[in-house]
Amino acid sequence: MKGVELPINVLVVVAIAIIVLLGVVVLYFIGFNPFSGSVSLTSLKNAGCSNYSLNYNCGSRGGITTKTLSLPSNSYGVFTLQTLCEKYLGVTVDDTAGCARVCGCL
C-alpha cells in the first residue's frame, strides 16, 4: 500500500485554519467582545452635559430631568442626566441646580 500524499496547498490551508482557530479561542478566553457597549461614567456625564448645554444653553432645568441620554446601552441603567447625577455623581435627589453645576453651569 502506497503512502497518502498531501499537496503543499492543503497543508498551507490547514495551517492557516489552525492559526485562525487558535486566535479565536484566545480572544474568547481573554474576554474580547467587539459588540459590547460598555460606557464609562465620564463619557456618560460628558455626553449628557454636552446635550444639556447645546439644547438648553444651561437655562432650562427641565432638560436635565426629561432629556434622555442618546448613548449606547450601558451597564449603569442611566437614562437622564439627573439620574446620572443622583446615582453616581453625588447630587441629592431633585437637585437640578446641583446637576447643572456638575456640568459647569452656574
SEKEVO-793427 format. One record per atom (N, C-alpha, C): residue in three letters; x, z, y. Coordinates in steps of 0.02 Angstrom, whole numbers, padded with zeros to 5 digits, always signed. Each point is the difference from the previous one (the first is absolute). Example, Ala and Ser with C-alpha at 12.3 -4.5 7.8 and 13.67 -1.06 7.14 Angstrom:
REM SEKEVO-793427
ALA+00660+00390-00284ALA-00045+00000+00059ALA+00045+00000+00060SER-00018-00036+00053SER+00042+00003+00059SER-00039+00037+00055
//
This chain:
REM SEKEVO-793427
MET+00042+00000-00058MET-00042+00000+00058MET+00044+00000+00061LYS-00016-00045+00045LYS+00040-00009+00060LYS-00022+00050+00054GLY+00047+00026+00040GLY-00016+00047+00054GLY-00043-00031+00055VAL-00041+00041+00031VAL-00043-00023+00054VAL+00040-00003+00064GLU-00002-00056+00033GLU+00036-00008+00063GLU-00049+00000+00058LEU+00019+00036+00053LEU-00041+00001+00060LEU+00036-00039+00055PRO-00036-00043+00034PRO+00031-00034+00057PRO+00018+00051+00054ILE+00050-00016+00039ILE+00024+00044+00053ILE-00055+00013+00052ASN-00044-00049+00010ASN-00055+00008+00049ASN-00046+00057-00021VAL-00015+00006-00062VAL-00044+00053-00025VAL+00033+00068+00010LEU+00064+00004-00012LEU+00036+00063+00010LEU-00001+00021+00074VAL+00009-00048+00045VAL-00002+00015+00072VAL-00069+00024+00021VAL-00052-00033-00023VAL-00068+00020+00017VAL-00016+00070-00027VAL+00021+00014-00060VAL-00012+00066-00030VAL+00038+00054+00040ALA+00062-00014+00019ALA+00039+00048+00039ALA-00032+00014+00068ILE-00024-00053+00033ILE-00034+00010+00065ILE-00064+00040-00009ALA-00037-00015-00052ALA-00063+00037-00012ALA+00014+00073-00013ILE+00052+00016-00036ILE+00017+00070-00013ILE+00021+00035+00064ILE+00039-00033+00043ILE+00020+00030+00064ILE-00060+00013+00044VAL-00046-00048+00004VAL-00060+00009+00041VAL-00042+00057-00027LEU-00009+00003-00065LEU-00039+00054-00031LEU+00031+00068+00014LEU+00065+00005-00006LEU+00034+00064+00016LEU-00008+00018+00073GLY+00002-00049+00044GLY-00010+00013+00072GLY-00070+00027+00014VAL-00050-00029-00032VAL-00069+00023+00009VAL-00007+00072-00026VAL+00029+00014-00057VAL-00003+00068-00028VAL+00033+00050+00046VAL+00058-00017+00028VAL+00035+00045+00046VAL-00041+00012+00062LEU-00029-00053+00029LEU-00042+00009+00060LEU-00061+00043-00015TYR-00028-00007-00059TYR-00057+00041-00019TYR+00019+00074-00003PHE+00057+00015-00031PHE+00020+00069-00008PHE+00024+00034+00064ILE+00025-00039+00049ILE+00021+00032+00063ILE-00058+00004+00049GLY-00058-00025-00018GLY-00059+00008+00041GLY-00010-00053+00053PHE+00030-00057-00007PHE-00009-00054+00048PHE-00070-00027-00006ASN-00037-00001+00056ASN-00067-00027+00000ASN-00010-00039+00065PRO+00004-00066-00002PRO-00006-00039+00062PRO-00070+00002+00030PHE-00049+00024-00037PHE-00069+00001+00025PHE-00020+00068+00027SER+00046+00048+00001SER-00019+00066+00025SER-00007-00003+00075GLY-00050+00034+00026GLY-00012-00001+00072GLY+00015+00067+00031SER+00054+00031-00019SER+00014+00065+00027SER+00018-00006+00074VAL-00026+00046+00039VAL+00009+00000+00072VAL+00023+00069+00020SER+00049+00005+00044SER+00024+00065+00022SER-00044+00027+00056LEU+00003+00065+00011LEU-00038+00031+00054LEU+00022-00028+00067THR+00064-00013+00008THR+00025-00026+00064THR-00029-00069+00014SER-00002-00043-00050SER-00029-00066+00011SER-00075+00003+00012LEU-00034+00048-00033LEU-00071+00010+00014LEU-00011+00021+00072LYS+00040+00049+00022LYS-00007+00025+00069LYS+00016-00056+00050ASN+00054-00036-00011ASN+00019-00054+00046ASN-00054-00053+00005ALA-00027-00020-00058ALA-00052-00051+00001ALA-00064+00026+00033GLY-00019+00061-00014GLY-00060+00029+00031GLY+00008+00008+00074CYS+00057+00025+00023CYS+00012+00010+00071CYS+00004-00067+00037SER+00031-00049-00032SER+00004-00066+00030SER-00070-00030+00008ASN-00039+00007-00053ASN-00069-00024+00001ASN-00040+00035+00056TYR+00009+00065+00005TYR-00036+00040+00050TYR+00020-00019+00071SER+00065-00006+00012SER+00022-00016+00068SER-00017-00071+00020LEU+00002-00047-00048LEU-00018-00069+00017LEU-00074-00009+00012ASN-00041+00030-00042ASN-00072-00010+00005ASN-00034+00045+00052TYR+00028+00059+00011TYR-00034+00048+00044TYR+00043+00021+00059ASN+00062-00024+00005ASN+00045+00015+00055ASN+00005+00075+00012CYS+00001+00039-00053CYS+00006+00073+00002CYS-00058+00032+00038GLY-00055-00036+00009GLY-00054+00027+00041GLY-00057+00030-00040SER-00031-00038-00043SER-00058+00024-00036SER+00020+00036-00063ARG-00017+00064-00005ARG+00017+00038-00059ARG-00040-00022-00061GLY-00055-00037+00011GLY-00039-00025-00055GLY+00039-00045-00046GLY+00050-00034+00027GLY+00042-00044-00041GLY+00040+00038-00051ILE+00015+00062+00015ILE+00038+00040-00048ILE-00043+00019-00060THR-00063+00014+00013THR-00043+00026-00054THR-00038-00054-00037THR-00010-00058+00031THR-00042-00051-00032THR+00038-00061-00024LYS+00055-00017+00031LYS+00038-00060-00019LYS+00038+00012-00064THR-00017-00036-00052THR+00035+00008-00064THR+00067-00035+00004LEU+00048+00027-00035LEU+00067-00029+00000LEU+00000-00061-00046SER+00020-00056+00027SER+00002-00061-00041SER+00067-00005-00035LEU+00006+00037-00053LEU+00063+00004-00038LEU-00014-00012-00073PRO+00053-00016-00038PRO-00009-00005-00073PRO-00020+00068-00028SER-00025-00001-00060SER-00021+00063-00031SER+00059+00048-00003ASN-00013+00063+00011ASN+00054+00049+00000ASN-00021+00060-00041SER+00049+00039-00018SER-00014+00057-00043SER-00025+00061+00038TYR-00004-00005+00066TYR-00022+00057+00041TYR-00075+00004+00007GLY-00034-00055-00008GLY-00072-00001+00009GLY-00021+00007+00072VAL+00042-00022+00046VAL-00012+00005+00071VAL-00032-00064+00025PHE-00054+00007+00038PHE-00033-00060+00024PHE-00005-00004+00076THR+00001+00056+00035THR+00000-00003+00073THR+00060+00038+00026LEU+00018-00014+00062LEU+00057+00034+00031LEU-00014+00075+00007GLN-00061+00019+00015GLN-00016+00071+00006GLN+00009+00036-00067THR-00021-00032-00054THR+00010+00030-00066THR+00074+00008-00015LEU+00040-00049+00017LEU+00072+00004-00009LEU+00029+00058+00040CYS-00020+00006+00063CYS+00024+00054+00042CYS-00018+00069-00028GLU-00061+00006-00024GLU-00023+00065-00025GLU+00033+00018-00066LYS+00003-00047-00047LYS+00024+00017-00066LYS+00076+00005-00005TYR+00036-00042+00038TYR+00071-00006-00012TYR+00045+00012+00061LEU-00028+00001+00060LEU+00042+00006+00059LEU-00011+00065+00038GLY-00038+00046-00028GLY-00007+00067+00029GLY-00047+00006+00059VAL-00043-00048+00011VAL-00049+00004+00055VAL-00062+00035-00028THR-00029+00046+00040THR-00060+00036-00023THR-00060-00048-00004VAL-00049+00020-00039VAL-00059-00041-00012VAL-00036-00013+00066ASP-00021-00062+00010ASP-00037-00023+00059ASP+00040+00003+00065ASP+00065+00008-00003ASP+00042+00000+00060ASP+00024-00071+00014THR-00043-00041+00031THR+00018-00069+00012THR+00055-00006+00053ALA+00002+00047+00047ALA+00053+00000+00051ALA+00068+00013-00033GLY+00001+00046-00049GLY+00062+00014-00036GLY+00023-00061-00039CYS-00046-00035-00030CYS+00017-00060-00037CYS+00026-00054+00048ALA-00030-00005+00059ALA+00025-00048+00049ALA+00070+00018+00022ARG+00015+00064+00006ARG+00069+00022+00018ARG+00050-00020-00053VAL-00021+00003-00064VAL+00044-00022-00055VAL+00020-00073+00011CYS-00046-00039+00028CYS+00014-00071+00012CYS+00037-00012+00066GLY+00013+00053+00038GLY+00036-00009+00063GLY-00046-00009+00059CYS-00065+00008-00009CYS-00048-00005+00054CYS-00008+00069+00033LEU-00005+00001+00065LEU-00008+00064+00035LEU-00072+00018+00010
//
